[in-house]
Amino acid sequence: MGLFDPNWWREVCLSLDPEDLSAIDSLKTLRDKIAHGKPNGTGFVTIRNYCGGAKRFAKRLPEIVLT
């Protein structure tokens, strides 16, 4: 989507909580480690917090994309 409007992703990032974006990045990294059979040592509470950040991001995304 950034190819259509170079400012789009920057505006999305500025309008969201950095902790929520970090949670999404962390979930992706964790998924990659698990998919490749690497140990991660991540506990349930940490993953639950990551999921909370991802849910907040997902809730706000339609309002950001549609405005």
N, C-alpha and C positions, 0 to 999 in steps of 0.2 A: 504494500500500500504506500510505502514511502516513495516509490517510484513515481506515483501520480502527483504527490504533493510533498516536496522535500521537508516541509515544516511539520507535517502531520505527526510523525512519531515523536518528534521533540516535544510538541504540544501535549501529546498523550502522556509522555513521561513526566512533564511538568505538572500535569493536573492530577496525577496519582500519588499515593503515599509511597515513598521510596522503600519502605519496609514491605509493602505488598509486592512491588516489583522484585525485590530481593527474594521474597518467599517463592515466587514463580521460578526464578533462576535456580534457587536451591532445589526445588522439586525436580526440575529438569536434570540437574547434575546428579541428584540421587537416583533418578530413573535410569540414567545412563550407566551409573556404577552397577546397579542391580542387574540391568540387562546384560552387562558384560561380565557378570559373576565376581565383581570386586567387592571386598568387604567395605562396609560404610560406618557401622557403629552408631547409626542415628537412632535415637530413641523415639518411642511413641509420642511423647509430649511435643518433641521438636517437630515431628511430622504433622501432628495435629495443628500446631501453630502455623506451619507452612500452608496447610490446607485452608486455614482461616484467612490468610492473606490472599490466597488465590481466589477464594470465594468473594472476598470484598472487591478484588479486581474485576472478576467476572460480572458482578452486580453493576458496577459502574461503567463497564465497557460500552453497552448500548447507548447510554446517554452521551458518551464521548464521541463515538463513531457517528452517531446520527445528528450531531450538532455542527 
